[in-house]
Amino acid sequence: MLVLPLAICWFSAVGLAILDGRRPTVAWTAVGALTAAFASIIVLATDVISGQPQQVVAGGWLPGVGIVLRADALGILFAIVSLGVLLAALLFETLGGVRSRSFPSLVMFLATGLTGLFLTGDAFNFYVFFEISMIASYVLTAYGEERRQLRAAAIFAVVNLLGSVLFLIAIAALYHITGRLDLFGIGARITEVPSRTVVLSAALVFVAFSVKLGLFPFHFWLAAVYTGTRPAVAAILSGAVANIGAYGLLRFGAELLPRELGFSSPALLVIGSASILYGGLQALSRNTLPEVLAYSSIGQAGYILLALGIGEQVGYSAAVLFAIVNSLNKGLLFLSENLRGWLVGAAFAVGGFSVAGVPPAAGFVSKAALFRAGIAEGSVLLIILIFLGGALSFIYMLRSYQRRFWVPEAPPDGQPAAHGSSPLRVRAIVVALALLVIALGVWPEPLLALSRDAAAVLPPVSVESAR
Amino acid sequence: MTLVLAFSIAVMFGAGAYLLLKHDLIRVVAGMVLISNAANLFIMSAGLSKGSAAIYPLPEDGSVSDPLVQAMTLTAIVISFGVSALLLSLVYRVYQTHRSVDIEQLAVAEEVETRQREEAVAEAEEEVPVAEEEEMALAERGANPVPVSVSESEDR
């Protein structure tokens, strides 16, 4: 059962690679395969969340010797959200017309990498799946193959490759220190080692995932890439690939290196705050919608780090919740970027409200969780900062809504497709995402319970004891 | 032995980082290759031992090396090989479309295209009613790109 989603994605990716993805039948096959993988993940999730984490050891070795695939609430939750965003983006592009023969196959490879990454229990396999998904997304960034996309892909590939290499070095160092590669074993042994030997690897892990997430001092690649790529790819990058960063920080930071996370928490809070303010102010000063959304992503990444810096169960569950809602928001907003029509306007408004944290949308729930974490930390400064970030995002989302949907006729980029409304089928996806965001906001209990389950996977101790 | 290895990793990583800061994209790729290989050496150094074979059934006498680091390095070599090929093909596509692999010239192109987009947005806000006029304006700008000095692009 655990291997099924991975196998579906992998085999269909390889099979689709030799077919011409521009033909509708091929693209629809990819949609079908991804739906099947998504469904099997959900079936797996019902098992995992109601009962114990599931585990498969490759080749019948003993656990700890063989390579482990492991599904717990944290991983499976991220897998569901990432595959969901991928599915929406693939469907969007299939309905709108795929432009290159490799697109469906690449999305499936990305799905393989992401599923594997969220379901692996082995540090080196984490790196391998990480690279599979990153390589697929380097090529996806170039999708469209115009000048801008190629430039964006070159920047994206070089910067993120450096991040991957740093992560690889960190894994080698952790192996050198603990002699284990399975995440459980590393976590168990790392506490026996004096902290000063681990701190360098912890810093490397942090930098590697921050680059993925696009946090403030490591954000420089993000704006050019998110604005340069096509909307569907931007939605994939910010809605699915960026989840690697959030998940990696939670898994490696909170589970494997809780001590280091504990004593670096002031630094995390400072970097997170800087990221929120920088992203918000830059987004406010930008004129085109993709740029606003790109800088908004930097700001939103800051919240995740803030929640992580607060620590404890309340902080971790806020981080999980925020990462999930944020990827839905960004998927929705980037997909509706180039569409027109009042339905899209409404969907965009829902996404905007969600980013700003206004009640009917899911963003409110995640902001509320953050406030709760801030109150638990007992810091007035943090609460003011969260509020300020929310106010900034409200202003920039309102402004871009105004620019985008209150201008008459003349389209901003002069694309022919922008005249009148976009096809109903394409708009339906955006509307469905918007309805999902509202539904999660109106009835947040399942999501809250899931995020609590996910945070319960992480060790509850340590942050306080380390201080 | 360990010191020599550490030193060579440092030199490779440093040289790679230096190349990464160059303006020529080909050198950037070369820098990435060097850095990936420094990482490979680093993995090897995580289980460093001298003179023993890395074989699982433990021999009666003597020791074995850790086979796991070698397996990991092999995987990492394959991955970095694939990524380098991908990077090179990407750079080639950039060269095909821009006739240049100089980062500064790419930045100038980015600047020009961004400015065009922003002007299009500004015009849309000022309500230019006839689409044909706008198309003509776009065509004009395409013919004479907005001159951007190199120093400006460096400021960014």
Contacts between the chains, C-beta under 8 A, distances in Angstrom:
chain1	res1	chain2	res2	distance
A	124	B	72	5.6
A	124	B	75	7.4
A	127	B	76	8.0
A	128	B	75	6.4
A	128	B	79	7.1
A	131	B	79	5.0
A	131	B	83	7.3
A	135	B	82	6.8
A	135	B	83	6.3
A	135	B	86	6.3
A	138	B	86	6.3
A	138	B	90	7.3
A	139	B	86	7.0
A	142	B	90	6.6
A	142	B	93	7.1
A	145	B	93	7.1
A	146	B	97	7.7
A	147	B	97	4.9
A	147	B	98	6.4
A	147	B	109	6.6
A	147	B	113	7.3
A	148	B	110	7.6
A	148	B	113	6.4
A	150	B	90	7.0
A	150	B	93	5.3
A	150	B	94	5.0
A	150	B	97	5.7
A	150	B	98	7.9
A	151	B	94	6.7
A	151	B	98	7.9
A	151	B	106	5.5
A	151	B	109	7.3
A	151	B	110	6.3
A	153	B	90	5.7
A	154	B	25	6.6
A	154	B	90	5.5
A	154	B	91	6.6
A	154	B	94	5.5
A	154	B	106	7.8
A	157	B	83	7.9
A	157	B	86	7.2
A	157	B	87	5.7
A	157	B	90	6.1
A	158	B	20	7.4
A	158	B	28	5.8
A	158	B	32	6.5
A	158	B	87	7.3
A	161	B	32	5.7
A	161	B	36	7.8
A	161	B	83	6.1
A	161	B	87	7.3
A	162	B	20	7.2
A	162	B	32	7.4
A	162	B	35	7.0
A	165	B	32	8.0
A	165	B	35	5.4
A	165	B	36	5.8
A	165	B	39	4.8
A	168	B	39	5.0
A	168	B	43	7.2
A	168	B	76	6.2
A	169	B	39	5.2
A	169	B	42	5.4
A	172	B	39	7.4
A	172	B	42	5.3
A	172	B	43	4.2
A	172	B	45	7.9
A	172	B	46	4.5
A	172	B	69	7.7
A	172	B	72	7.4
A	173	B	42	7.9
A	173	B	46	7.0
A	175	B	43	8.0
A	175	B	46	5.3
A	175	B	47	7.7
A	175	B	68	7.7
A	175	B	69	7.5
A	175	B	72	7.8
A	176	B	45	7.8
A	176	B	46	3.8
A	176	B	47	7.4
A	181	B	68	7.2
A	224	B	110	7.0
A	287	B	118	5.6
A	287	B	121	5.7
A	287	B	122	7.6
A	288	B	117	6.0
A	288	B	118	6.6
A	288	B	121	5.8
A	403	B	121	7.3
A	403	B	125	7.1
A	407	B	124	5.4
A	407	B	125	6.0
A	407	B	127	7.9
A	408	B	127	6.3
A	409	B	129	7.3
A	409	B	131	7.8
A	410	B	123	7.2
A	410	B	124	4.4
A	410	B	127	7.1
A	410	B	128	5.8
A	410	B	129	7.5
A	410	B	131	6.8
A	410	B	134	6.6
A	411	B	124	6.9
A	412	B	117	7.6
A	412	B	120	5.9
A	412	B	121	4.8
A	412	B	124	5.1
A	413	B	117	6.7
A	413	B	120	6.3
A	414	B	120	6.1
A	414	B	134	6.4
A	414	B	135	7.1
A	414	B	138	6.2
